[in-house]
Amino acid sequence: MDKEIKDQLDCSVIDLFCGIGGLSHGFKKENFSVTAGYDIDETCRYAFEANNQAKFHSTDVSELTGEDLMKHYKKAKIKILVGCAPCQPFSSYSFKNKEDYNAKWGLLYQFSRLIKETQPEIVSMENVAQLINFKKAPVFEDFINDLKDQGYYISFEVVNCPDYGIPQNRKRLVLLASKLGEIKLIPKTHDSKNYVTVKDIIGHLPAINDGEHYKDDHLHFSRKLSSLNKKRIKATPYGGGWKNWPKDLWLDCHKKDSGKTYASVYGRMRWEEPAPTVTTHCIGYGNGRFGHPEQDRAISLREAALFQTFPIDYKFFDPSKELSTVTVARQLGNAVPVALGQVIAKSIKQHLNSINI
């Protein structure tokens, strides 16, 4: 039997905090069977189900039990539980008491609880890079210790996404754990000499104006700029930012010493480099270096989706309903890049092959 087909028959993947399915789709592209996705955001249902042939469950993970998840594993030989538990900004945390601490980190602890209750053979957790060195709370250390107590082999590292051909400067913590033996990420595939660039990914797309939907691709839409921001982007040179503007275009915050450190705000991308990290505000010109390298607009939803390595035919919204650009931008910013999902799936496949499963 073909090994990839065998993997699909013998392995079952459940995706916690699945969003619109970036991580799941990476597994799907590597021929794993994704049987269910869980996320509290109901707006993600259409995209997850339309692209991954798996059931979306709009459920708070704190209300989930291991018994609930086991129904999706059925008789799979290898149970795989993956997910990216959302974490709020780290710098704002000051824990006054245990209740405050638990409230802020509850999702990751719920993930750990569900691992205990289901005992999957393989676990993967993807999260913000800062989690590994966060000193105010031992949440990651607790997560690791819980896995060790249950007999898992563990590896983790901060992944620089361009090192795996992902066209954005995004760093993420990726953990792999297995009850079957040692497991680790596959080797890097790229370096600074051959990173995938902005031009590689979006250089072929047709030009559009701000506020315009391209006629053959409704997702190729760039938010309308105010007249003032139109002047600002026209004054922004290639690869430049607000510091290149005439001072009469500066914001009040730019005139303060504290504001002069935000060099990337109102910036243009460079063709020859990877894109900046795609965020939930990625189509806002003033929210980062999200200006198009040449056109006087912020990047479009389509361009953001491509930087997140979603396939061009990925279905993001129900065509029978009106497109909410704010919703899709938020979904894209919260998503795991599909190609990073593939890296994780390939690493698990390599692990299973190494132990002849």
C-alpha positions in Angstrom: 0.0 0.0 0.0 1.2 3.5 -0.8 2.7 5.1 2.3 0.8 8.4 2.0 -2.5 6.5 1.6 -1.6 4.4 4.6 -0.9 7.5 6.7 -4.3 8.9 5.8 -6.1 5.7 6.8 -4.2 5.2 10.0 -3.8 8.7 11.4 -6.6 11.0 12.5 -6.0 14.7 13.3 -8.1 17.0 15.5 -7.3 20.7 15.3 -8.0 22.8 18.4 -8.4 26.6 18.0 -8.6 25.8 14.2 -9.7 29.2 12.9 -10.2 29.1 9.1 -8.0 26.0 8.9 -4.5 27.0 8.0 -2.9 24.3 10.1 -5.5 21.7 9.1 -5.0 22.5 5.5 -1.2 21.9 5.8 -2.0 18.5 7.2 -4.5 17.9 4.4 -2.0 18.8 1.8 0.3 16.1 3.3 -2.5 13.5 3.0 -3.4 13.3 6.7 -7.1 12.9 7.5 -8.4 15.9 9.6 -11.6 14.8 11.2 -12.6 17.8 13.3 -11.7 21.4 14.1 -12.8 23.3 17.2 -12.9 27.1 17.5 -15.2 29.5 19.4 -15.3 31.9 16.4 -18.4 30.9 14.4 -17.3 33.1 11.4 -14.6 30.5 10.7 -17.0 27.7 10.0 -17.5 28.3 6.2 -13.8 28.5 5.3 -12.8 25.6 7.6 -15.4 23.2 6.3 -15.3 24.3 2.6 -11.6 23.6 2.3 -10.8 20.8 4.7 -13.7 18.3 4.4 -13.9 18.2 8.1 -16.6 19.2 10.6 -16.2 22.6 12.4 -17.4 22.8 16.0 -18.1 26.2 17.5 -17.3 25.2 21.1 -15.5 26.7 24.0 -12.6 24.3 24.7 -13.2 24.7 28.4 -16.5 22.8 27.8 -14.8 20.1 25.8 -14.0 16.7 27.3 -11.6 13.9 26.2 -14.7 11.8 25.5 -15.9 14.4 23.0 -12.7 14.3 21.1 -12.4 10.5 21.2 -15.6 10.3 19.0 -13.6 11.9 16.2 -10.6 9.6 16.5 -12.8 6.5 16.1 -10.5 3.5 15.3 -7.5 5.5 14.0 -4.2 3.8 14.8 -2.4 7.1 15.4 -4.3 9.9 17.2 -2.9 13.4 16.5 -3.9 16.5 18.5 -2.7 19.9 17.2 -3.5 23.5 17.9 -2.5 27.1 18.5 -4.0 28.4 21.7 -4.5 32.1 21.4 -2.3 34.2 23.7 -2.9 37.9 24.4 0.0 40.4 24.3 2.7 39.6 26.8 3.9 43.0 27.8 0.6 44.0 29.5 0.5 41.1 31.9 0.7 41.7 35.6 -0.7 38.9 37.7 -2.3 40.0 40.9 -3.6 36.6 41.9 -4.0 33.0 40.8 -7.4 33.7 39.4 -6.0 36.4 37.2 -3.2 34.1 36.0 -5.6 31.3 35.2 -8.0 33.5 33.3 -5.2 34.8 31.0 -3.6 31.5 30.3 -6.7 29.2 30.5 -6.7 28.2 26.9 -3.2 26.6 27.0 -4.1 24.8 30.2 -7.3 23.5 28.6 -5.2 22.2 25.7 -3.0 20.4 28.3 -6.0 19.0 30.0 -7.4 17.6 26.8 -4.1 15.9 26.0 -4.3 14.2 29.4 -7.9 13.0 28.7 -7.3 11.7 25.2 -3.7 10.5 25.3 -3.0 11.1 21.6 0.2 9.4 20.3 1.3 12.8 18.8 0.8 16.4 19.8 1.8 19.6 18.1 1.4 23.1 19.7 2.1 26.3 17.7 2.3 29.6 19.4 3.9 33.0 19.7 7.7 33.0 20.0 7.7 35.0 23.2 6.0 32.2 25.1 9.3 30.3 25.4 11.0 33.0 27.4 8.1 34.6 29.1 9.2 35.2 32.7 5.9 36.4 34.3 4.2 33.0 34.1 5.4 29.4 33.9 2.7 28.4 31.4 5.0 26.9 28.9 7.1 25.2 31.5 3.9 23.7 33.0 2.8 22.5 29.5 6.2 20.8 29.0 6.1 19.2 32.4 2.6 17.9 31.9 3.8 16.2 28.7 6.8 14.7 30.3 4.7 13.3 33.1 2.7 11.4 30.5 5.7 9.9 28.8 6.0 12.1 25.8 9.3 12.7 23.9 9.4 16.4 23.3 11.2 18.9 21.0 10.5 22.6 20.4 12.1 25.6 18.7 11.3 29.0 17.5 10.8 28.8 13.8 11.8 31.7 11.5 9.2 31.2 8.8 11.4 32.3 5.8 13.7 29.4 6.6 10.9 27.1 5.4 10.0 29.1 2.3 7.2 31.0 3.9 7.2 34.6 2.5 6.9 36.6 5.7 9.1 37.5 8.6 7.1 35.6 11.1 8.6 33.8 14.1 6.6 31.1 15.9 7.2 28.6 18.6 6.5 25.0 17.4 6.4 22.1 19.8 6.2 18.4 18.8 5.6 15.6 21.2 5.3 11.8 20.7 4.7 8.8 22.8 6.3 6.7 20.1 9.9 8.0 20.1 12.0 11.0 19.5 10.5 13.6 17.2 11.8 16.9 15.7 11.1 19.3 12.9 12.4 18.6 9.4 15.6 20.6 8.4 15.3 24.1 7.1 14.7 24.4 3.4 15.8 28.0 2.7 18.3 30.6 3.9 18.8 34.3 3.2 20.2 33.6 -0.2 16.9 32.1 -1.5 14.1 33.3 0.7 10.7 33.6 -1.0 10.0 37.3 -1.5 7.2 39.7 -1.9 7.7 39.8 -5.6 7.7 36.0 -5.9 4.3 35.9 -4.2 2.3 38.9 -5.4 4.4 40.4 -8.3 2.1 38.8 -10.8 -1.2 40.2 -9.5 -3.0 42.8 -11.5 -2.8 46.4 -10.3 -5.8 47.8 -8.4 -6.6 51.1 -6.7 -7.4 51.6 -3.1 -11.1 50.8 -2.4 -11.3 48.6 -5.5 -12.2 45.0 -6.0 -10.5 43.3 -8.9 -13.2 42.2 -11.3 -12.0 38.5 -11.5 -11.1 38.1 -7.8 -13.3 39.7 -5.2 -10.7 39.0 -2.5 -8.2 41.2 -4.4 -9.4 44.2 -2.6 -7.6 47.1 -0.9 -9.2 49.2 1.7 -10.1 52.8 0.6 -7.6 55.4 1.9 -8.6 58.7 3.4 -7.5 61.7 1.3 -4.8 62.4 3.9 -3.5 58.9 3.9 -3.5 59.0 0.1 -1.1 62.0 0.3 1.0 60.1 2.8 1.4 56.9 0.7 2.2 59.0 -2.3 5.0 60.6 -0.3 6.3 57.2 0.9 9.3 56.1 -1.3 10.0 52.4 -2.1 10.8 50.6 1.2 10.3 53.9 3.1 8.0 55.1 5.8 6.6 58.1 7.6 10.1 59.5 8.3 10.4 60.2 4.6 7.3 62.4 4.6 7.2 66.2 4.7 6.6 67.1 8.4 3.2 68.6 7.6 2.0 65.0 6.9 3.3 63.6 10.2 0.9 62.4 12.9 1.1 64.1 16.3 2.6 60.9 17.8 5.5 61.0 15.3 6.5 64.4 16.6 7.1 63.0 20.1 10.3 61.1 21.1 8.2 58.0 22.0 6.7 57.9 18.5 10.0 58.0 16.6 10.7 54.4 17.4 7.8 53.1 15.2 9.7 53.2 12.0 7.7 50.5 10.3 4.3 52.2 10.7 3.0 53.6 7.4 5.7 51.7 5.5 6.0 50.2 2.1 7.2 46.6 1.6 10.2 45.8 -0.5 9.9 43.4 -3.5 13.2 41.6 -2.7 12.4 40.7 0.9 9.8 38.5 2.6 6.7 40.4 3.8 6.3 41.6 7.4 4.2 39.5 9.7 0.6 39.4 8.6 -1.6 40.6 11.4 -5.3 41.0 12.0 -4.9 44.6 10.8 -2.9 43.7 7.7 -5.0 45.6 5.2 -4.6 48.9 7.1 -1.9 51.2 5.7 -1.3 52.8 9.1 -0.9 49.5 11.0 2.5 48.4 9.9 4.7 48.1 6.8 1.6 47.0 4.8 2.0 49.5 2.0 2.3 47.9 -1.5 5.8 48.3 -2.9 4.7 50.3 -5.8 1.0 51.0 -5.9 -0.4 53.7 -3.7 -2.5 51.5 -1.4 -2.2 48.9 1.4 -2.0 45.3 0.5 -5.2 43.5 -0.5 -6.9 40.6 1.2 -5.7 38.3 -1.6 -2.1 39.4 -1.1 -2.4 38.8 2.7 -3.8 35.4 2.0 -0.9 34.5 -0.3 1.6 35.7 2.2 -0.1 33.3 4.6 0.5 30.6 1.9 -3.2 29.9 1.4 -3.8 28.4 -2.0 -5.3 30.7 -4.6 -8.5 28.5 -4.7 -9.0 28.5 -0.9 -12.6 29.6 -0.1 -12.7 32.3 2.5 -16.3 33.4 2.5 -19.7 32.2 1.5 -20.4 33.6 -2.0 -24.1 33.9 -1.2 -23.3 36.4 1.6 -21.6 39.8 1.6 -17.9 39.8 2.1 -16.7 41.3 5.4 -13.2 42.6 4.8 -12.7 43.2 8.5 -13.6 39.6 9.3 -11.4 38.1 6.7 -8.5 40.2 7.6 -8.9 39.1 11.3 -9.1 35.5 10.2 -6.0 35.8 8.1 -4.0 37.4 10.8 -5.0 34.8 13.3 -4.3 31.9 11.0 -1.3 29.5 11.0 0.4 29.8 7.6 -0.6 26.7 5.5 3.0 26.1 4.6 4.0 26.0 8.3 1.2 23.5 8.8 2.8 21.4 6.1 6.2 21.6 7.8 4.7 20.3 11.0 2.8 17.5 9.1 6.0 16.5 7.2 7.9 16.4 10.4 5.3 14.0 11.9 5.3 11.9 8.7 9.1 11.7 8.9 8.8 10.6 12.5 6.2 7.9 11.7 8.3 6.6 8.8 11.4 6.5 11.0 9.7 4.0 13.4 8.0 2.1 10.6 4.5 3.2 11.3 
